């Protein structure tokens, strides 16, 4: 670490409408710098729209939202077992906004019923935002015989549909544990 850090001090006078800010460069010694603390991480806010009008793919399964005979929206398929069937989120569309989602790396070396000491590695911590606003968010949860509806032998069973509008309060953290060696 450098013995001294160059620190920018900005002094602004709010008295009077036409005054400009005054900036002065000064050295900040290590002793003073050690009194300053901060946190690492990223703070995110966003407004995200997903397939409000339908995606670019138009085939025997997907189409425009105005076409009642076609599925409209994005699709996310995941398989829990190598030989198992597929769970899908289908026809995902709508708009949601959030403020205050945080991302940071956290070391897990204790807790979790003693497993933290054995793990003793970094994880990705997603700090959930206080409020998420949903506007016409829709999706279906289904099971499927294949990942893509265009694959041979495709059969899908819709389990239930979800429609969300309004605000949801979210609290807590989501930890993402890596597996394997990078």
Secondary structure, DSSP 8 states (H G I E B T S, - for coil): --SEEEEEEEE---SSSS---EEEEEEEEHHHHTT-----SEEEEEEEEE-SS--S--SSSB--TT-TTSB-SEEEEEESSTTS-EEEEEEEEEEEEEEEEEEEEEEE-S-GGGHHHHH-EEEEEEE--SEEEEEEEEEEEEEESSSSTTSTT--EEEEEEEEEEEEEE--SEEEE---S--
